[in-house]
Amino acid sequence: MAKSKTQDDATNLANLQAFVDLRDRVNKAIKEIERLRKENGTLSKKVKELEAGGGGNGFSLGDGEAPEELRAKIEGFIATIDTMLGEPAEATN
């Protein structure tokens, strides 16, 4: 049984709409990844500043963590974000 032109047009329109929706979702994901990379870079710089300054001006540790523990935790967060974004951790250092 052959499809009618109306059925073909409806299928093409549905496929086109699905493509447009996918393109929009991909573009949103790209923007979010770019934002997260920028934020990750900023956080990485702050960690380096804290490491160089021995804790920073007015920087306080929460929950009684030692500076080494906090540094390890933050570096772990940065490495996790880098991994999720598909960027090697060295790229942001």
Residue, then its C-alpha position, 0 to 999 in steps of 0.5 A: m500500500a503506497k503512502s499518499k502525498t499528504q502522509d509524506d508531507a505530514t511525515n516530512l513536517a514531523n521529521l523537520q519539527a523533530f530536527v528543529d527541536l533537537r537543534d534547539r536542545v543542542n544549542k542550549a546544551i552548548k551554551e550551558i557547557e560554555r557557561l560551566r567552562k567559564e565558571n570552572g576556569t574562574l573557580s580554578k583561578k580562585v583555587k590557585e590564588l588561595e593556594a598561592g596566598g595560603g588561604g586568602n584575605g578573609f577566607s574562612l574554612g567551613d566545618g573546621e576543615a583543614p586547608e589541605e582537605l578543602r583544597a583537595k575537595i575543591e580540586g576534586f570538584i574541578a576535576t569532576i567538572d572537567t571530566m563531565l565537560g570532556e576536558p582534561a583537568e590539565a587544560t584549565n590549569 
